[in-house]
Amino acid sequence: MMKKMNKIATLALILLFASPLALAKGDPERGSELSPECSDCHGVDGMGNEEYPKISGLDEDYLFEQLVAFKNGERPNTAEMMLWFLEELNEEDLADLAAYYASLKAE
């Protein structure tokens, strides 16, 4: 029984660290460098407008999950420009963007 529990715990750790969500701790400074494309719609401060949502101050993991879902087509998006932009980014880029917008003060 103990060997089986150890195998399950080991598998759980492997899955946790192999998951893209484990990468969600990004570099906000690098994310700032990537953000000008996002700013076109979400604003320089990430506060959005009537048409585009506010993304500043949201939880970093949540932002990362949403970016991954948009990129993978798991979350529908009507903003084709966003899909085009995300297509060029890797998971590290997405984590950095998430860290940047999470670091901004939500007003």
N, C-alpha and C positions, 0 to 999 in steps of 0.2 A: 504494500500500500504506500509506503514512504517513497519508494522509487518512482511510482506512478505520479505522486504529488510533485516530486522534484522535476520530473519530465514536463509536467504541465506548467510549473512555475518557470522553467527555462524557456519553454515555447512562448509563454506570455511575454517574457522579457524580450525575446527575439522579435516578436510581432510589434511590441511597443516601440522598440528602437529602430525597426525597419520601416515603420509607418511614416508617411510624409508628414503627419501631424507632429512627429518628434522634431521636425525641422523648423517648427514655427517660431523659434527664438531667433529672429533676424537682427540685422544691423540697421538701426534707424537712420544713421548717416548715409549709408549706401541707398537705403530706401528713398531718402530725400532726393538723391541724384536721379532716381528712376521715376520720380513722381510727376514731372511736368506733363506727361501724357494724361495722367489721372486728373490733374488740375484743370484741364480743359473743360471737364464736365463737373467734377466734384469741388472745384474751387481751390485756390492756393492753400487755404486753411482747412480743406477737407469738409467744410460745413455744408456743401451741396447747395441746392436751390429748389425751386418748385418742381423741377423735372428730374433732378438727380439726388440720390440720398446723401445724407450726412454720413461720413465715414470716420471723421476724426474722433479720437477718444474711445472708439469701440475696442473690445477685447482683441488682443493680438491673435490668439488662437482662432477666434471666430472669424476675423478678417481673412486669415490664412485659409481656413476651411472654405470660405466663400470663393476666394480667388481660385483655389484648386478646383472647386466644383464648376465655376464658370469655364475655366480652361478645359476641363475634361468633358464639358457638355452635359454635366449632371444637373446644372441649374440653368434654367432658361434665362436668356438675356436678350432684350430687344435692341440693345446698343451694340450694333455690329462693330463699331470702332473699338469697343472694349475687347471684344473677342479677337479682333485683329491684333491689338496690342498685346494681349495675354499670350497669344500664340508664339510670340518671340521670346517669352520669358521662361526661365527654368524655375524649379521649386525654391532655390536659394533666393532668386529675385523676388518671388512671391512672398517669401518669409520676410525679406527686407522691407518690402512695401507695407506689409502688415505691421511690422514693428514701427515703421515711421508713422503711419496714420494712428496707431494705438498710442504713440507718444505725444500726439497733438492734444491740446486741451480742448475738451468738448465744452462748448458754451451753451 
